[in-house]
């Protein structure tokens, strides 16, 4: 009889341990499953405007700083009239990058005295071959490079903020012609968000 007591005790102990582990293991499994549901990968990240309109798919992210503050911006791509446009979007609006496919425009110059006609900018000193069309962003107005730099007689310039037109005595310069594509404010409204 003394032999059976330890055997029953041992079997009972083992059954209790197995029974307890099965409940504990279920709880651990449930906690792991809950944690897995909380952490989800993101695919197809895109930028949307204030009205929920999709601006474009995110091609990259970077940190920008303006006036001592910093925040994130996204490189997006979309097509306008079939033409590929790659530009940059922060929470408060569109921007260009000095070394990007779309650059912030310096003042636009014109051969007319009233800022009408073909917009011109100072041509880049070196224009390397590009994978995508180059664009200039003047506020919310988007322009594309049109042809090669040319000799021009400039008589006015459109400056920001404003914009406002400034006339001046005609001056000869080499200038890069631009073609107006669209005003992005007609299509998208800030603030912008990532989803």
FIKOLZA-1660 file (N, C-alpha, C; in steps of 0.1 Angstrom, whole numbers, plus 5000, padded with zeros to 4 digits):
% residues 195
   i   px   py   pz ch aa at
   1 5008 4988 5000  A  X  N
   1 5000 5000 5000  A  X CA
   1 5009 5013 5000  A  X  C
   2 5019 5012 5007  A  X  N
   2 5028 5024 5007  A  X CA
   2 5033 5027 4993  A  X  C
   3 5034 5017 4984  A  X  N
   3 5038 5020 4970  A  X CA
   3 5028 5027 4962  A  X  C
   4 5015 5025 4964  A  X  N
   4 5005 5031 4956  A  X CA
   4 5003 5045 4959  A  X  C
   5 5005 5049 4971  A  X  N
   5 5003 5063 4975  A  X CA
   5 5012 5072 4967  A  X  C
   6 5025 5069 4966  A  X  N
   6 5034 5078 4958  A  X CA
   6 5030 5078 4944  A  X  C
   7 5026 5066 4938  A  X  N
   7 5022 5065 4924  A  X CA
   7 5010 5074 4922  A  X  C
   8 5000 5073 4930  A  X  N
   8 4988 5081 4928  A  X CA
   8 4991 5096 4929  A  X  C
   9 5000 5099 4939  A  X  N
   9 5004 5112 4941  A  X CA
   9 5011 5118 4929  A  X  C
  10 5020 5109 4924  A  X  N
  10 5028 5113 4912  A  X CA
  10 5019 5115 4900  A  X  C
  11 5010 5106 4897  A  X  N
  11 5001 5107 4886  A  X CA
  11 4992 5119 4888  A  X  C
  12 4987 5122 4899  A  X  N
  12 4979 5133 4902  A  X CA
  12 4986 5146 4900  A  X  C
  13 4999 5146 4905  A  X  N
  13 5007 5158 4903  A  X CA
  13 5010 5161 4888  A  X  C
  14 5013 5151 4881  A  X  N
  14 5015 5152 4867  A  X CA
  14 5003 5157 4859  A  X  C
  15 4991 5151 4863  A  X  N
  15 4979 5156 4856  A  X CA
  15 4976 5170 4860  A  X  C
  16 4978 5174 4872  A  X  N
  16 4975 5188 4876  A  X CA
  16 4985 5198 4868  A  X  C
  17 4997 5194 4867  A  X  N
  17 5007 5202 4860  A  X CA
  17 5003 5203 4845  A  X  C
  18 4999 5192 4839  A  X  N
  18 4995 5193 4825  A  X CA
  18 4982 5201 4823  A  X  C
  19 4973 5199 4832  A  X  N
  19 4960 5207 4832  A  X CA
  19 4963 5222 4833  A  X  C
  20 4972 5225 4843  A  X  N
  20 4975 5239 4845  A  X CA
  20 4983 5245 4834  A  X  C
  21 4992 5238 4828  A  X  N
  21 5000 5243 4816  A  X CA
  21 4991 5245 4804  A  X  C
  22 4981 5237 4803  A  X  N
  22 4972 5238 4791  A  X CA
  22 4964 5251 4792  A  X  C
  23 4960 5255 4804  A  X  N
  23 4953 5267 4806  A  X CA
  23 4962 5279 4805  A  X  C
  24 4974 5278 4811  A  X  N
  24 4983 5289 4810  A  X CA
  24 4988 5291 4796  A  X  C
  25 4991 5280 4789  A  X  N
  25 4996 5281 4776  A  X CA
  25 4985 5288 4767  A  X  C
  26 4973 5285 4769  A  X  N
  26 4962 5291 4761  A  X CA
  26 4962 5306 4764  A  X  C
  27 4964 5310 4776  A  X  N
  27 4964 5324 4779  A  X CA
  27 4976 5331 4773  A  X  C
  28 4988 5325 4773  A  X  N
  28 4999 5330 4766  A  X CA
  28 4997 5331 4751  A  X  C
  29 4991 5321 4745  A  X  N
  29 4988 5321 4731  A  X CA
  29 4978 5332 4728  A  X  C
  30 4968 5334 4736  A  X  N
  30 4958 5345 4734  A  X CA
  30 4965 5358 4735  A  X  C
  31 4974 5360 4744  A  X  N
  31 4981 5373 4745  A  X CA
  31 4990 5375 4733  A  X  C
  32 4997 5365 4728  A  X  N
  32 5005 5366 4716  A  X CA
  32 4997 5370 4704  A  X  C
  33 4985 5363 4703  A  X  N
  33 4976 5366 4692  A  X CA
  33 4971 5380 4692  A  X  C
  34 4968 5385 4704  A  X  N
  34 4964 5399 4706  A  X CA
  34 4975 5409 4702  A  X  C
  35 4987 5406 4706  A  X  N
  35 4998 5415 4702  A  X CA
  35 5001 5414 4687  A  X  C
  36 4999 5403 4681  A  X  N
  36 5001 5402 4666  A  X CA
  36 4990 5410 4659  A  X  C
  37 4978 5411 4664  A  X  N
  37 4967 5419 4658  A  X CA
  37 4970 5434 4660  A  X  C
  38 4977 5438 4670  A  X  N
  38 4980 5452 4673  A  X CA
  38 4991 5457 4663  A  X  C
  39 5000 5448 4660  A  X  N
  39 5011 5452 4651  A  X CA
  39 5009 5447 4637  A  X  C
  40 5007 5456 4628  A  X  N
  40 5004 5452 4614  A  X CA
  40 5013 5459 4604  A  X  C
  41 5018 5452 4594  A  X  N
  41 5026 5458 4584  A  X CA
  41 5018 5467 4576  A  X  C
  42 5024 5478 4570  A  X  N
  42 5017 5487 4561  A  X CA
  42 5021 5485 4547  A  X  C
  43 5012 5483 4538  A  X  N
  43 5015 5482 4524  A  X CA
  43 5007 5493 4516  A  X  C
  44 5013 5498 4506  A  X  N
  44 5006 5507 4497  A  X CA
  44 5004 5521 4504  A  X  C
  45 5014 5526 4511  A  X  N
  45 5012 5539 4518  A  X CA
  45 5010 5550 4507  A  X  C
  46 5000 5559 4510  A  X  N
  46 4997 5570 4501  A  X CA
  46 4995 5582 4508  A  X  C
  47 4995 5594 4501  A  X  N
  47 4992 5607 4507  A  X CA
  47 4978 5611 4503  A  X  C
  48 4970 5616 4512  A  X  N
  48 4956 5621 4509  A  X CA
  48 4955 5635 4514  A  X  C
  49 4946 5642 4507  A  X  N
  49 4944 5656 4510  A  X CA
  49 4933 5657 4521  A  X  C
  50 4929 5670 4524  A  X  N
  50 4919 5672 4535  A  X CA
  50 4905 5666 4531  A  X  C
  51 4902 5665 4518  A  X  N
  51 4890 5659 4514  A  X CA
  51 4890 5644 4512  A  X  C
  52 4901 5638 4515  A  X  N
  52 4902 5623 4513  A  X CA
  52 4906 5620 4499  A  X  C
  53 4910 5629 4491  A  X  N
  53 4914 5626 4477  A  X CA
  53 4929 5621 4477  A  X  C
  54 4931 5611 4470  A  X  N
  54 4945 5605 4470  A  X CA
  54 4954 5614 4461  A  X  C
  55 4965 5618 4467  A  X  N
  55 4975 5626 4460  A  X CA
  55 4984 5617 4451  A  X  C
  56 4989 5607 4458  A  X  N
  56 4998 5598 4451  A  X CA
  56 5004 5588 4460  A  X  C
  57 5010 5577 4454  A  X  N
  57 5016 5567 4462  A  X CA
  57 5030 5572 4468  A  X  C
  58 5033 5568 4480  A  X  N
  58 5046 5573 4486  A  X CA
  58 5057 5565 4480  A  X  C
  59 5067 5572 4475  A  X  N
  59 5079 5566 4469  A  X CA
  59 5091 5567 4479  A  X  C
  60 5090 5576 4489  A  X  N
  60 5100 5577 4499  A  X CA
  60 5096 5587 4509  A  X  C
  61 5103 5587 4520  A  X  N
  61 5100 5596 4531  A  X CA
  61 5113 5603 4535  A  X  C
  62 5113 5615 4540  A  X  N
  62 5124 5622 4545  A  X CA
  62 5120 5632 4556  A  X  C
  63 5130 5636 4563  A  X  N
  63 5127 5646 4574  A  X CA
  63 5132 5660 4568  A  X  C
  64 5123 5670 4570  A  X  N
  64 5126 5683 4565  A  X CA
  64 5126 5693 4577  A  X  C
  65 5133 5704 4576  A  X  N
  65 5132 5714 4586  A  X CA
  65 5130 5727 4579  A  X  C
  66 5122 5735 4586  A  X  N
  66 5119 5749 4581  A  X CA
  66 5118 5758 4593  A  X  C
  67 5126 5768 4593  A  X  N
  67 5125 5778 4604  A  X CA
  67 5127 5772 4618  A  X  C
  68 5136 5763 4619  A  X  N
  68 5139 5757 4632  A  X CA
  68 5130 5746 4637  A  X  C
  69 5120 5743 4629  A  X  N
  69 5111 5731 4633  A  X CA
  69 5113 5720 4622  A  X  C
  70 5110 5708 4626  A  X  N
  70 5112 5697 4617  A  X CA
  70 5099 5689 4616  A  X  C
  71 5098 5682 4605  A  X  N
  71 5087 5673 4603  A  X CA
  71 5090 5664 4591  A  X  C
  72 5081 5655 4589  A  X  N
  72 5083 5645 4578  A  X CA
  72 5076 5650 4565  A  X  C
  73 5081 5645 4554  A  X  N
  73 5075 5648 4541  A  X CA
  73 5076 5635 4533  A  X  C
  74 5068 5634 4523  A  X  N
  74 5068 5622 4515  A  X CA
  74 5071 5626 4500  A  X  C
  75 5078 5617 4493  A  X  N
  75 5079 5619 4479  A  X CA
  75 5068 5611 4473  A  X  C
  76 5060 5618 4464  A  X  N
  76 5048 5611 4458  A  X CA
  76 5050 5612 4443  A  X  C
  77 5043 5603 4436  A  X  N
  77 5043 5603 4422  A  X CA
  77 5028 5602 4417  A  X  C
  78 5025 5609 4407  A  X  N
  78 5012 5608 4400  A  X CA
  78 5014 5613 4385  A  X  C
  79 5004 5611 4378  A  X  N
  79 5004 5616 4364  A  X CA
  79 4995 5627 4362  A  X  C
  80 4999 5637 4354  A  X  N
  80 4990 5648 4350  A  X CA
  80 4991 5648 4335  A  X  C
  81 4979 5647 4329  A  X  N
  81 4978 5646 4314  A  X CA
  81 4988 5635 4308  A  X  C
  82 4989 5624 4316  A  X  N
  82 4998 5614 4311  A  X CA
  82 5013 5615 4315  A  X  C
  83 5016 5627 4320  A  X  N
  83 5030 5630 4323  A  X CA
  83 5034 5627 4337  A  X  C
  84 5044 5619 4339  A  X  N
  84 5049 5616 4353  A  X CA
  84 5053 5628 4360  A  X  C
  85 5048 5630 4372  A  X  N
  85 5052 5641 4381  A  X CA
  85 5056 5635 4394  A  X  C
  86 5068 5638 4399  A  X  N
  86 5074 5634 4412  A  X CA
  86 5076 5646 4420  A  X  C
  87 5069 5648 4431  A  X  N
  87 5072 5659 4440  A  X CA
  87 5070 5656 4454  A  X  C
  88 5071 5665 4463  A  X  N
  88 5072 5663 4477  A  X CA
  88 5061 5670 4484  A  X  C
  89 5055 5663 4494  A  X  N
  89 5044 5667 4502  A  X CA
  89 5046 5667 4517  A  X  C
  90 5045 5679 4523  A  X  N
  90 5045 5679 4538  A  X CA
  90 5031 5681 4542  A  X  C
  91 5028 5681 4555  A  X  N
  91 5015 5682 4560  A  X CA
  91 5008 5695 4556  A  X  C
  92 5015 5706 4554  A  X  N
  92 5009 5718 4550  A  X CA
  92 5009 5722 4535  A  X  C
  93 5015 5713 4527  A  X  N
  93 5015 5716 4513  A  X CA
  93 5026 5710 4505  A  X  C
  94 5027 5713 4492  A  X  N
  94 5037 5708 4483  A  X CA
  94 5050 5716 4484  A  X  C
  95 5061 5709 4481  A  X  N
  95 5073 5716 4481  A  X CA
  95 5082 5709 4470  A  X  C
  96 5093 5716 4466  A  X  N
  96 5103 5711 4457  A  X CA
  96 5115 5709 4465  A  X  C
  97 5125 5702 4459  A  X  N
  97 5138 5699 4465  A  X CA
  97 5148 5703 4456  A  X  C
  98 5159 5708 4461  A  X  N
  98 5170 5713 4453  A  X CA
  98 5176 5703 4443  A  X  C
  99 5177 5691 4448  A  X  N
  99 5182 5680 4440  A  X CA
  99 5172 5670 4436  A  X  C
 100 5159 5674 4435  A  X  N
 100 5149 5664 4432  A  X CA
 100 5144 5666 4418  A  X  C
 101 5134 5658 4414  A  X  N
 101 5127 5659 4401  A  X CA
 101 5119 5672 4400  A  X  C
 102 5114 5677 4411  A  X  N
 102 5107 5690 4412  A  X CA
 102 5114 5699 4421  A  X  C
 103 5117 5711 4416  A  X  N
 103 5124 5721 4424  A  X CA
 103 5115 5732 4427  A  X  C
 104 5117 5739 4439  A  X  N
 104 5110 5751 4442  A  X CA
 104 5115 5762 4432  A  X  C
 105 5106 5769 4426  A  X  N
 105 5110 5779 4416  A  X CA
 105 5115 5792 4422  A  X  C
 106 5126 5797 4417  A  X  N
 106 5129 5811 4420  A  X CA
 106 5119 5820 4412  A  X  C
 107 5121 5833 4414  A  X  N
 107 5111 5841 4406  A  X CA
 107 5111 5838 4391  A  X  C
 108 5098 5837 4386  A  X  N
 108 5097 5834 4372  A  X CA
 108 5099 5848 4364  A  X  C
 109 5106 5847 4353  A  X  N
 109 5108 5859 4345  A  X CA
 109 5100 5858 4332  A  X  C
 110 5097 5869 4326  A  X  N
 110 5090 5870 4314  A  X CA
 110 5096 5880 4304  A  X  C
 111 5094 5878 4291  A  X  N
 111 5098 5888 4282  A  X CA
 111 5089 5899 4281  A  X  C
 112 5076 5897 4285  A  X  N
 112 5066 5908 4284  A  X CA
 112 5068 5917 4297  A  X  C
 113 5062 5929 4297  A  X  N
 113 5063 5938 4308  A  X CA
 113 5053 5935 4319  A  X  C
 114 5043 5926 4316  A  X  N
 114 5032 5923 4326  A  X CA
 114 5031 5909 4330  A  X  C
 115 5042 5901 4330  A  X  N
 115 5043 5887 4335  A  X CA
 115 5033 5878 4327  A  X  C
 116 5032 5880 4314  A  X  N
 116 5024 5871 4306  A  X CA
 116 5033 5865 4296  A  X  C
 117 5028 5854 4290  A  X  N
 117 5036 5847 4280  A  X CA
 117 5044 5835 4286  A  X  C
 118 5054 5831 4280  A  X  N
 118 5062 5819 4285  A  X CA
 118 5070 5823 4297  A  X  C
 119 5068 5815 4308  A  X  N
 119 5076 5817 4320  A  X CA
 119 5090 5812 4318  A  X  C
 120 5100 5819 4324  A  X  N
 120 5114 5815 4322  A  X CA
 120 5121 5815 4336  A  X  C
 121 5131 5807 4338  A  X  N
 121 5139 5807 4350  A  X CA
 121 5154 5807 4346  A  X  C
 122 5162 5810 4355  A  X  N
 122 5177 5809 4352  A  X CA
 122 5179 5794 4351  A  X  C
 123 5186 5790 4340  A  X  N
 123 5189 5776 4338  A  X CA
 123 5198 5770 4348  A  X  C
 124 5196 5757 4351  A  X  N
 124 5206 5751 4360  A  X CA
 124 5220 5751 4353  A  X  C
 125 5230 5752 4361  A  X  N
 125 5244 5752 4355  A  X CA
 125 5247 5739 4349  A  X  C
 126 5243 5728 4355  A  X  N
 126 5245 5715 4349  A  X CA
 126 5232 5708 4349  A  X  C
 127 5228 5703 4338  A  X  N
 127 5216 5695 4337  A  X CA
 127 5219 5681 4333  A  X  C
 128 5219 5672 4342  A  X  N
 128 5223 5658 4340  A  X CA
 128 5210 5651 4334  A  X  C
 129 5213 5640 4326  A  X  N
 129 5201 5632 4321  A  X CA
 129 5192 5628 4333  A  X  C
 130 5179 5628 4331  A  X  N
 130 5170 5625 4342  A  X CA
 130 5162 5613 4339  A  X  C
 131 5158 5605 4349  A  X  N
 131 5149 5594 4348  A  X CA
 131 5135 5598 4345  A  X  C
 132 5131 5609 4350  A  X  N
 132 5117 5614 4349  A  X CA
 132 5118 5629 4345  A  X  C
 133 5107 5634 4340  A  X  N
 133 5106 5649 4336  A  X CA
 133 5109 5657 4348  A  X  C
 134 5116 5669 4346  A  X  N
 134 5118 5679 4356  A  X CA
 134 5107 5689 4357  A  X  C
 135 5104 5693 4369  A  X  N
 135 5093 5703 4371  A  X CA
 135 5098 5714 4380  A  X  C
 136 5091 5725 4379  A  X  N
 136 5093 5736 4388  A  X CA
 136 5080 5739 4395  A  X  C
 137 5081 5741 4408  A  X  N
 137 5069 5744 4416  A  X CA
 137 5070 5759 4421  A  X  C
 138 5061 5767 4417  A  X  N
 138 5060 5781 4421  A  X CA
 138 5048 5783 4429  A  X  C
 139 5050 5782 4443  A  X  N
 139 5038 5782 4451  A  X CA
 139 5031 5768 4449  A  X  C
 140 5019 5769 4443  A  X  N
 140 5011 5757 4440  A  X CA
 140 5011 5754 4425  A  X  C
 141 5017 5763 4417  A  X  N
 141 5017 5762 4403  A  X CA
 141 5028 5753 4398  A  X  C
 142 5025 5743 4390  A  X  N
 142 5034 5734 4385  A  X CA
 142 5038 5736 4371  A  X  C
 143 5051 5737 4368  A  X  N
 143 5056 5740 4354  A  X CA
 143 5066 5728 4351  A  X  C
 144 5067 5726 4338  A  X  N
 144 5077 5717 4333  A  X CA
 144 5087 5724 4324  A  X  C
 145 5100 5718 4324  A  X  N
 145 5110 5724 4315  A  X CA
 145 5105 5722 4301  A  X  C
 146 5107 5732 4292  A  X  N
 146 5102 5731 4278  A  X CA
 146 5114 5735 4269  A  X  C
 147 5120 5724 4263  A  X  N
 147 5131 5727 4254  A  X CA
 147 5144 5730 4262  A  X  C
 148 5153 5737 4254  A  X  N
 148 5166 5740 4259  A  X CA
 148 5167 5755 4263  A  X  C
 149 5176 5759 4272  A  X  N
 149 5178 5773 4275  A  X CA
 149 5180 5781 4262  A  X  C
 150 5175 5794 4263  A  X  N
 150 5176 5803 4251  A  X CA
 150 5180 5817 4256  A  X  C
 151 5185 5825 4246  A  X  N
 151 5187 5839 4249  A  X CA
 151 5173 5846 4249  A  X  C
 152 5171 5854 4259  A  X  N
 152 5158 5861 4261  A  X CA
 152 5161 5875 4266  A  X  C
 153 5151 5884 4263  A  X  N
 153 5152 5898 4268  A  X CA
 153 5141 5898 4279  A  X  C
 154 5145 5899 4291  A  X  N
 154 5135 5898 4302  A  X CA
 154 5131 5912 4306  A  X  C
 155 5117 5913 4309  A  X  N
 155 5112 5927 4312  A  X CA
 155 5103 5927 4325  A  X  C
 156 5100 5915 4330  A  X  N
 156 5092 5914 4342  A  X CA
 156 5095 5901 4350  A  X  C
 157 5091 5901 4362  A  X  N
 157 5092 5888 4370  A  X CA
 157 5080 5887 4380  A  X  C
 158 5077 5874 4382  A  X  N
 158 5066 5871 4391  A  X CA
 158 5072 5866 4404  A  X  C
 159 5069 5873 4415  A  X  N
 159 5076 5869 4428  A  X CA
 159 5065 5864 4438  A  X  C
 160 5070 5856 4447  A  X  N
 160 5061 5851 4458  A  X CA
 160 5067 5857 4471  A  X  C
 161 5059 5859 4482  A  X  N
 161 5045 5856 4482  A  X CA
 161 5037 5866 4474  A  X  C
 162 5025 5863 4472  A  X  N
 162 5017 5871 4464  A  X CA
 162 5007 5863 4455  A  X  C
 163 5011 5860 4444  A  X  N
 163 5022 5865 4436  A  X CA
 163 5020 5879 4431  A  X  C
 164 5030 5886 4428  A  X  N
 164 5029 5900 4422  A  X CA
 164 5040 5901 4412  A  X  C
 165 5036 5909 4402  A  X  N
 165 5044 5911 4390  A  X CA
 165 5052 5924 4392  A  X  C
 166 5065 5923 4389  A  X  N
 166 5074 5935 4389  A  X CA
 166 5080 5937 4375  A  X  C
 167 5078 5949 4370  A  X  N
 167 5084 5953 4357  A  X CA
 167 5097 5959 4359  A  X  C
 168 5106 5958 4350  A  X  N
 168 5120 5964 4351  A  X CA
 168 5125 5967 4337  A  X  C
 169 5136 5974 4336  A  X  N
 169 5142 5977 4323  A  X CA
 169 5146 5964 4317  A  X  C
 170 5144 5962 4304  A  X  N
 170 5147 5950 4297  A  X CA
 170 5162 5946 4299  A  X  C
 171 5164 5933 4301  A  X  N
 171 5178 5928 4303  A  X CA
 171 5179 5915 4295  A  X  C
 172 5191 5914 4289  A  X  N
 172 5193 5901 4281  A  X CA
 172 5199 5891 4291  A  X  C
 173 5194 5878 4289  A  X  N
 173 5199 5867 4297  A  X CA
 173 5196 5854 4290  A  X  C
 174 5203 5844 4295  A  X  N
 174 5200 5830 4290  A  X CA
 174 5190 5825 4300  A  X  C
 175 5179 5820 4295  A  X  N
 175 5168 5815 4304  A  X CA
 175 5163 5802 4299  A  X  C
 176 5157 5794 4309  A  X  N
 176 5151 5781 4306  A  X CA
 176 5136 5783 4305  A  X  C
 177 5130 5781 4293  A  X  N
 177 5116 5782 4291  A  X CA
 177 5108 5771 4299  A  X  C
 178 5097 5775 4304  A  X  N
 178 5088 5766 4312  A  X CA
 178 5074 5765 4306  A  X  C
 179 5068 5754 4307  A  X  N
 179 5054 5753 4303  A  X CA
 179 5045 5750 4315  A  X  C
 180 5035 5759 4317  A  X  N
 180 5025 5757 4328  A  X CA
 180 5017 5744 4326  A  X  C
 181 5017 5736 4337  A  X  N
 181 5009 5724 4337  A  X CA
 181 4996 5726 4344  A  X  C
 182 4996 5729 4357  A  X  N
 182 4984 5731 4365  A  X CA
 182 4987 5738 4378  A  X  C
 183 4976 5742 4384  A  X  N
 183 4977 5748 4397  A  X CA
 183 4972 5736 4407  A  X  C
 184 4981 5731 4415  A  X  N
 184 4978 5720 4424  A  X CA
 184 4967 5723 4434  A  X  C
 185 4965 5736 4437  A  X  N
 185 4954 5740 4446  A  X CA
 185 4941 5738 4440  A  X  C
 186 4940 5736 4426  A  X  N
 186 4927 5733 4420  A  X CA
 186 4924 5718 4421  A  X  C
 187 4933 5710 4426  A  X  N
 187 4931 5696 4427  A  X CA
 187 4932 5690 4441  A  X  C
 188 4940 5697 4450  A  X  N
 188 4942 5691 4463  A  X CA
 188 4942 5702 4473  A  X  C
 189 4937 5699 4485  A  X  N
 189 4936 5709 4496  A  X CA
 189 4943 5704 4508  A  X  C
 190 4952 5712 4514  A  X  N
 190 4959 5708 4527  A  X CA
 190 4949 5709 4538  A  X  C
 191 4952 5702 4549  A  X  N
 191 4964 5695 4553  A  X CA
 191 4964 5681 4547  A  X  C
 192 4976 5676 4545  A  X  N
 192 4978 5663 4539  A  X CA
 192 4982 5653 4550  A  X  C
 193 4978 5640 4548  A  X  N
 193 4981 5629 4557  A  X CA
 193 4985 5617 4550  A  X  C
 194 4992 5608 4557  A  X  N
 194 4996 5595 4552  A  X CA
 194 4986 5585 4557  A  X  C
 195 4983 5576 4548  A  X  N
 195 4974 5564 4552  A  X CA
 195 4979 5552 4544  A  X  C
% end
